[in-house]
Amino acid sequence: MKKLLTIAGFDPTNGAGIGNDIKILSGKGTYPLSIITAITAQNTKKVEDVYPVSKEILRSQLSTLLSDISIDGIKIGMLTTQDIAMIIWGEIRKFDIPIVFDPVMKSTGGDSLFFEENYKAYIDFIIPASTIVTPNVPEAQALSGIVIKDRDDMSRAAHKLLDTGVKGVLIKGGHLENSEGDLFVDENTEEFLYNDEIFESEIHGTGCSLAILILYYLAEKNSMLDSIRLARNDLKTGIKNSFSLGHGSIILDINRDGNE
């Protein structure tokens, strides 16, 4: 059984972050491990507060877990502060396993989950240490410094991020007006992956879910492009089966039977 580690924030709704990743990995027959970087106070309507864990707690979580258990892949999500990012980088640079970085900056509702001091830590350390980075359009703009208005801009931003040393870049195009899909680039490939009518950006947890699914398929020894395709297919199923949990954003659930 593959043992996959998710490093992210805690969302009490389990629609995103650690709880969502655990749900998906468990449903895939994989053993999920987790390191919490922040605790949020949120519901389906808003993020009320974000509380980053202390450096001491983060180091203790990492050292204790990794001294005992061998892992087969890592997904990194919400990091919040530069100190947290650098502590994580100090550990992930030691591994030769798939690492997927989803550079979370805002919630579905637009609440900030990110301190801007992280830009340099992301560009200089976390992204180069990753196998693939999966920003949405606003995140790709912030990290690349390129304003993205169309597919050509996505390509320029993706190649600029690729220049950091990361092996692959997937820019998710859902925030673009009349978005047609997502763009993947690596050193040999540039491929546009078309969306269909199922994709809806307002559903909570799509970015987290896509990233953890890509990690799952990478750990199963698929190529990056095949992992993205398989993950996107799973995401379609989760979106078809999305449901209302509270009074705000719709919750995506990869493992839920649509007939329930």
Summary of the structure (lengths in Angstrom):
residues: 260
radius of gyration: 16.7
end to end distance: 28.4
largest distance: 48.1
contacts: 897
relative contact order: 0.15
helix: 36%
strand: 23%
